[in-house]
Amino acid sequence: MSAHLLYEGFLRFVDALACRGGDAWELYQEHYLKPHRAVLEAWWDQCLGLPREMWVERVQAVRPEHYGLLREVAQEADLEEMARETVARCEALLPLEPEPEVYYLVGFFSPEGFAFQVDDGWAIGIGMERLGSLRLVPMLLAHEYAHCYRRRLARPARLADRLVEEGFAVELAARAFPERPVQDHLLMRAGQVAALREYEGQLWQALAPMLDSQDQSFASRVLYGRAGKREWPSRAGVYLGWRLVRKFLESGKGGFDASAHRVVGGSELAMARREA
């Protein structure tokens, strides 16, 4: 496993733009895109999925003064060592060969953490522009390691499958970093976790009829609370998926490693329906 500090190239682009001016897209390509084209094109296509023309537009809109916090955040810890330690902890629980490469990059409103394919291999990306600190980066790395592990086997389609995949990722983070509080594993605030715990039963009742849905837009709203209407609490589906995985493991029907190889089948889906 190697950790790649791609964000440093972005900062060189920002510095060149601030000092020399000129065409932002040309400077961006020189310092950032050309040296890392395979990774950045994979990120753009898989994480944003927008027309390439919009990439140029977003680069042209960059203002160097907007990236001062990024410099401060990146100096808080050794990012390469953080990646090595996290992947080692995860591999001790779930061996994955080859180990995923880790890319610390700067996008344009990319996710904080994501699993994506680079040159036919699964990799972990960290969107540095979204971070206010590095405190939760180990959780993000562990979470995305779990996604790399499962997506070698199958890409989730049904809502039930996606719940379990997210829950499995939370559970790996919890096992890799048992010293951290549950809200860190869930990438939430403590108050969010308390509220979801209080309304867990009602959430399951609302979700039960939709477990077989393959509507990916709906799944994103359930999992992350995206879209304007906010009909689901933020990250409600992530919490419910984790609770489902926890109960499955506690039932003794399979070990943690064994559960990684299961696309949601009758037992987990029946358990989800019982939760409702």
JOTA-V805327 format. One record per residue. RES is the residue in three letters. PSI is psi in whole degrees, -180 to 180 (none if undefined). OMEGA is omega in whole degrees, 0 to 359 (* if undefined). D_LAST is the distance of its C-alpha to the last C-alpha in whole Angstrom. Layout:
# JOTA-V805327
res=RES psi=PSI omega=OMEGA d_last=D_LAST
res=RES psi=PSI omega=OMEGA d_last=D_LAST
This chain:
# JOTA-V805327
res=MET psi=136 omega=174 d_last=42
res=SER psi=146 omega=174 d_last=43
res=ALA psi=129 omega=186 d_last=42
res=HIS psi=121 omega=184 d_last=44
res=LEU psi=67 omega=183 d_last=45
res=LEU psi=-27 omega=183 d_last=45
res=TYR psi=-24 omega=179 d_last=44
res=GLU psi=-36 omega=176 d_last=48
res=GLY psi=-37 omega=177 d_last=49
res=PHE psi=-41 omega=179 d_last=47
res=LEU psi=-33 omega=175 d_last=49
res=ARG psi=-39 omega=175 d_last=52
res=PHE psi=-46 omega=180 d_last=52
res=VAL psi=-42 omega=179 d_last=51
res=ASP psi=-43 omega=180 d_last=54
res=ALA psi=-40 omega=180 d_last=56
res=LEU psi=-40 omega=181 d_last=55
res=ALA psi=-38 omega=185 d_last=56
res=CYS psi=-40 omega=188 d_last=59
res=ARG psi=-24 omega=187 d_last=61
res=GLY psi=-160 omega=180 d_last=59
res=GLY psi=-166 omega=183 d_last=59
res=ASP psi=117 omega=184 d_last=57
res=ALA psi=-41 omega=182 d_last=53
res=TRP psi=-40 omega=179 d_last=52
res=GLU psi=-43 omega=179 d_last=55
res=LEU psi=-39 omega=179 d_last=55
res=TYR psi=-46 omega=179 d_last=51
res=GLN psi=-42 omega=183 d_last=52
res=GLU psi=-47 omega=189 d_last=55
res=HIS psi=-21 omega=191 d_last=53
res=TYR psi=-54 omega=188 d_last=49
res=LEU psi=-50 omega=184 d_last=48
res=LYS psi=-42 omega=179 d_last=51
res=PRO psi=-21 omega=186 d_last=51
res=HIS psi=34 omega=190 d_last=47
res=ARG psi=-46 omega=185 d_last=47
res=ALA psi=-42 omega=181 d_last=45
res=VAL psi=-47 omega=185 d_last=42
res=LEU psi=-35 omega=176 d_last=42
res=GLU psi=-36 omega=175 d_last=42
res=ALA psi=-44 omega=178 d_last=39
res=TRP psi=-48 omega=183 d_last=37
res=TRP psi=-47 omega=185 d_last=38
res=ASP psi=-40 omega=186 d_last=37
res=GLN psi=-32 omega=185 d_last=34
res=CYS psi=-33 omega=180 d_last=32
res=LEU psi=-44 omega=177 d_last=34
res=GLY psi=33 omega=182 d_last=35
res=LEU psi=161 omega=177 d_last=37
res=PRO psi=145 omega=182 d_last=41
res=ARG psi=-27 omega=179 d_last=44
res=GLU psi=-33 omega=180 d_last=46
res=MET psi=-27 omega=176 d_last=43
res=TRP psi=-48 omega=179 d_last=44
res=VAL psi=-44 omega=180 d_last=47
res=GLU psi=-42 omega=181 d_last=46
res=ARG psi=-38 omega=177 d_last=44
res=VAL psi=-43 omega=180 d_last=47
res=GLN psi=-23 omega=181 d_last=49
res=ALA psi=-1 omega=182 d_last=47
res=VAL psi=137 omega=175 d_last=47
res=ARG psi=119 omega=185 d_last=49
res=PRO psi=-34 omega=183 d_last=50
res=GLU psi=-13 omega=181 d_last=50
res=HIS psi=-5 omega=188 d_last=46
res=TYR psi=20 omega=177 d_last=46
res=GLY psi=-41 omega=180 d_last=47
res=LEU psi=-35 omega=179 d_last=44
res=LEU psi=-42 omega=180 d_last=43
res=ARG psi=-42 omega=181 d_last=47
res=GLU psi=-45 omega=182 d_last=46
res=VAL psi=-44 omega=184 d_last=42
res=ALA psi=-19 omega=181 d_last=44
res=GLN psi=0 omega=183 d_last=46
res=GLU psi=-29 omega=184 d_last=44
res=ALA psi=171 omega=177 d_last=43
res=ASP psi=104 omega=185 d_last=44
res=LEU psi=-35 omega=179 d_last=42
res=GLU psi=-45 omega=179 d_last=43
res=GLU psi=-37 omega=177 d_last=43
res=MET psi=-43 omega=179 d_last=39
res=ALA psi=-45 omega=181 d_last=38
res=ARG psi=-46 omega=182 d_last=40
res=GLU psi=-43 omega=182 d_last=39
res=THR psi=-47 omega=180 d_last=35
res=VAL psi=-37 omega=178 d_last=36
res=ALA psi=-42 omega=178 d_last=37
res=ARG psi=-42 omega=181 d_last=35
res=CYS psi=-41 omega=182 d_last=32
res=GLU psi=-32 omega=177 d_last=34
res=ALA psi=-27 omega=179 d_last=35
res=LEU psi=-39 omega=183 d_last=31
res=LEU psi=91 omega=180 d_last=31
res=PRO psi=133 omega=182 d_last=34
res=LEU psi=120 omega=183 d_last=35
res=GLU psi=123 omega=358 d_last=38
res=PRO psi=157 omega=175 d_last=39
res=GLU psi=143 omega=179 d_last=38
res=PRO psi=140 omega=171 d_last=37
res=GLU psi=153 omega=180 d_last=39
res=VAL psi=130 omega=180 d_last=38
res=TYR psi=117 omega=172 d_last=39
res=TYR psi=110 omega=186 d_last=40
res=LEU psi=172 omega=175 d_last=40
res=VAL psi=123 omega=177 d_last=41
res=GLY psi=-149 omega=177 d_last=39
res=PHE psi=89 omega=182 d_last=39
res=PHE psi=37 omega=173 d_last=35
res=SER psi=164 omega=177 d_last=34
res=PRO psi=158 omega=177 d_last=31
res=GLU psi=-39 omega=177 d_last=31
res=GLY psi=145 omega=181 d_last=30
res=PHE psi=151 omega=172 d_last=30
res=ALA psi=133 omega=181 d_last=31
res=PHE psi=165 omega=182 d_last=33
res=GLN psi=129 omega=176 d_last=36
res=VAL psi=120 omega=181 d_last=39
res=ASP psi=46 omega=176 d_last=42
res=ASP psi=6 omega=176 d_last=39
res=GLY psi=150 omega=179 d_last=38
res=TRP psi=139 omega=182 d_last=35
res=ALA psi=164 omega=179 d_last=35
res=ILE psi=131 omega=175 d_last=34
res=GLY psi=142 omega=174 d_last=35
res=ILE psi=120 omega=179 d_last=35
res=GLY psi=98 omega=188 d_last=36
res=MET psi=-27 omega=183 d_last=38
res=GLU psi=-15 omega=182 d_last=39
res=ARG psi=-7 omega=190 d_last=35
res=LEU psi=134 omega=172 d_last=36
res=GLY psi=-16 omega=175 d_last=37
res=SER psi=175 omega=178 d_last=37
res=LEU psi=7 omega=188 d_last=37
res=ARG psi=-40 omega=184 d_last=35
res=LEU psi=4 omega=181 d_last=32
res=VAL psi=-41 omega=176 d_last=33
res=PRO psi=-36 omega=178 d_last=33
res=MET psi=-41 omega=178 d_last=29
res=LEU psi=-43 omega=180 d_last=29
res=LEU psi=-44 omega=180 d_last=32
res=ALA psi=-42 omega=179 d_last=29
res=HIS psi=-47 omega=182 d_last=26
res=GLU psi=-27 omega=172 d_last=28
res=TYR psi=-43 omega=179 d_last=30
res=ALA psi=-40 omega=177 d_last=27
res=HIS psi=-41 omega=177 d_last=26
res=CYS psi=-42 omega=182 d_last=30
res=TYR psi=-48 omega=184 d_last=29
res=ARG psi=-34 omega=186 d_last=26
res=ARG psi=-12 omega=169 d_last=28
res=ARG psi=-24 omega=185 d_last=31
res=LEU psi=-45 omega=182 d_last=28
res=ALA psi=149 omega=175 d_last=26
res=ARG psi=122 omega=183 d_last=25
res=PRO psi=142 omega=180 d_last=22
res=ALA psi=-55 omega=181 d_last=21
res=ARG psi=157 omega=176 d_last=17
res=LEU psi=-42 omega=179 d_last=15
res=ALA psi=-42 omega=178 d_last=13
res=ASP psi=-42 omega=183 d_last=17
res=ARG psi=-35 omega=175 d_last=17
res=LEU psi=-47 omega=182 d_last=14
res=VAL psi=-40 omega=179 d_last=16
res=GLU psi=-44 omega=179 d_last=19
res=GLU psi=-40 omega=179 d_last=19
res=GLY psi=-39 omega=178 d_last=17
res=PHE psi=-39 omega=179 d_last=20
res=ALA psi=-40 omega=177 d_last=22
res=VAL psi=-42 omega=182 d_last=21
res=GLU psi=-38 omega=177 d_last=21
res=LEU psi=-44 omega=178 d_last=25
res=ALA psi=-40 omega=180 d_last=26
res=ALA psi=-38 omega=181 d_last=25
res=ARG psi=-32 omega=179 d_last=27
res=ALA psi=-31 omega=182 d_last=30
res=PHE psi=66 omega=183 d_last=30
res=PRO psi=-18 omega=180 d_last=29
res=GLU psi=-11 omega=181 d_last=31
res=ARG psi=151 omega=181 d_last=30
res=PRO psi=160 omega=186 d_last=27
res=VAL psi=-34 omega=180 d_last=23
res=GLN psi=-30 omega=176 d_last=23
res=ASP psi=-43 omega=178 d_last=26
res=HIS psi=-38 omega=181 d_last=24
res=LEU psi=-6 omega=183 d_last=22
res=LEU psi=45 omega=181 d_last=24
res=MET psi=172 omega=168 d_last=23
res=ARG psi=157 omega=182 d_last=25
res=ALA psi=-38 omega=179 d_last=24
res=GLY psi=-36 omega=177 d_last=23
res=GLN psi=-45 omega=182 d_last=21
res=VAL psi=-43 omega=180 d_last=19
res=ALA psi=-42 omega=180 d_last=19
res=ALA psi=-43 omega=180 d_last=17
res=LEU psi=-37 omega=177 d_last=14
res=ARG psi=-40 omega=182 d_last=14
res=GLU psi=-38 omega=185 d_last=14
res=TYR psi=19 omega=185 d_last=12
res=GLU psi=-44 omega=181 d_last=9
res=GLY psi=-45 omega=179 d_last=6
res=GLN psi=-37 omega=179 d_last=8
res=LEU psi=-42 omega=178 d_last=8
res=TRP psi=-40 omega=179 d_last=5
res=GLN psi=-42 omega=181 d_last=4
res=ALA psi=-31 omega=186 d_last=8
res=LEU psi=-27 omega=188 d_last=8
res=ALA psi=-44 omega=182 d_last=6
res=PRO psi=-12 omega=188 d_last=9
res=MET psi=6 omega=187 d_last=11
res=LEU psi=-27 omega=180 d_last=11
res=ASP psi=0 omega=182 d_last=14
res=SER psi=140 omega=174 d_last=16
res=GLN psi=19 omega=177 d_last=19
res=ASP psi=106 omega=186 d_last=20
res=GLN psi=-29 omega=177 d_last=21
res=SER psi=-43 omega=177 d_last=22
res=PHE psi=-43 omega=180 d_last=19
res=ALA psi=-41 omega=179 d_last=17
res=SER psi=-37 omega=178 d_last=20
res=ARG psi=-40 omega=179 d_last=19
res=VAL psi=-44 omega=185 d_last=15
res=LEU psi=-43 omega=190 d_last=17
res=TYR psi=-8 omega=181 d_last=20
res=GLY psi=27 omega=182 d_last=20
res=ARG psi=166 omega=178 d_last=23
res=ALA psi=159 omega=190 d_last=25
res=GLY psi=-33 omega=187 d_last=26
res=LYS psi=-29 omega=179 d_last=23
res=ARG psi=46 omega=180 d_last=21
res=GLU psi=-13 omega=177 d_last=18
res=TRP psi=141 omega=176 d_last=16
res=PRO psi=150 omega=181 d_last=17
res=SER psi=126 omega=176 d_last=20
res=ARG psi=25 omega=179 d_last=18
res=ALA psi=-43 omega=181 d_last=15
res=GLY psi=-32 omega=177 d_last=14
res=VAL psi=-45 omega=179 d_last=16
res=TYR psi=-48 omega=181 d_last=15
res=LEU psi=-39 omega=178 d_last=11
res=GLY psi=-41 omega=178 d_last=13
res=TRP psi=-43 omega=178 d_last=15
res=ARG psi=-38 omega=179 d_last=13
res=LEU psi=-46 omega=178 d_last=11
res=VAL psi=-43 omega=179 d_last=15
res=ARG psi=-47 omega=182 d_last=16
res=LYS psi=-36 omega=177 d_last=14
res=PHE psi=-45 omega=180 d_last=15
res=LEU psi=-39 omega=180 d_last=19
res=GLU psi=-22 omega=180 d_last=18
res=SER psi=-14 omega=179 d_last=18
res=GLY psi=12 omega=181 d_last=21
res=LYS psi=-8 omega=179 d_last=20
res=GLY psi=149 omega=176 d_last=22
res=GLY psi=173 omega=182 d_last=24
res=PHE psi=-45 omega=180 d_last=24
res=ASP psi=-42 omega=180 d_last=27
res=ALA psi=-39 omega=182 d_last=25
res=SER psi=-25 omega=180 d_last=22
res=ALA psi=-24 omega=184 d_last=24
res=HIS psi=6 omega=183 d_last=25
res=ARG psi=125 omega=162 d_last=22
res=VAL psi=145 omega=189 d_last=21
res=VAL psi=122 omega=180 d_last=17
res=GLY psi=-159 omega=186 d_last=17
res=GLY psi=-41 omega=187 d_last=15
res=SER psi=-47 omega=180 d_last=15
res=GLU psi=-39 omega=181 d_last=13
res=LEU psi=-39 omega=177 d_last=11
res=ALA psi=-39 omega=178 d_last=10
res=MET psi=-42 omega=178 d_last=9
res=ALA psi=-42 omega=180 d_last=7
res=ARG psi=-34 omega=177 d_last=5
res=ARG psi=-33 omega=179 d_last=5
res=GLU psi=-32 omega=180 d_last=4
res=ALA psi=none omega=* d_last=0
